[in-house]
Amino acid sequence: MSHFKKLNWTRTTIYIILFSLSLAVLFPILNLLAMSFSDPLKVHELKGLGIFPKGFSLINYEVLFSNPLIIRSILNSIFLTIVGTSLNLFLTAMTAYVLAKTDFVGKRFVIIFLIVIMVFEPGLIPEYLLIKDLGLLDTYFSLILYKAINVFYLFILMRFFEDVPDSILEAARIDGAGHFKIFTKIMLPLSKSGLATLGLFYGVYHWNEYFRATIYLTDPNKWPLQVVLRQFVIERDNTSLLGAQNVLSYDQIAALDFGSLQAGTIIISIVPLLIFYPLILKYYAKGALEGGVKD
């Protein structure tokens, strides 16, 4: 009985801690959401970490979504995230399969070389000169091809592939399957949890990318959402935010609260991640070999 009570107290304590941490993360987001939906004339009444809008208004989102720069940047971020993540997963998975399940001359040297690359990365200036020499400046490829294979993620996926029993691969080879069929029909389905995890990591990286975009992309029409968000929130570039507005009168523009507009821009940037994460959450609880080996 004492052990049972101790277990309950331990579990209750863990739940309280997790609930408190969840509130600490959730309240700032709800506060931004409340600001974005508040009436610009009443938003000053929203103090501290208030989570309820002061007067309900969609004017901030009308302003943001009527700006072609915002719409274009969202589409740019979606394109970079989808194409970049797909390429990352494809190249990382192929490389992980070769290193984990095949033997070739110089394999040890390749692994050591990858570790050296992971530990000693080149500086920004050599990277910029390389991008320039390849003619990739002001193109999406300068962002998509950067770290097309993340070595740390590669080693994570290699561990998933190494856990697949060789007996399954040998049975497939006896049935006449080649490397491509083994890779697509066996390795990938048995590593869904690992691929989902890396897909989330790669996707979040591409969606949040802004630093290299500010360096390599000079055309504002190619900017991803995070660069535009930086212009509005950090550099307070309100002129470009309202430069293309035709849906509001002068009095309405004068009454806008730019803090609310910035909050709306932040909400727009994090909503896709909040939607994307639950879609792949189910794969975290699944083992790499679920259904792969029968007793």
Beta strands, then each sheet from edge to edge (+ up, - down):
end
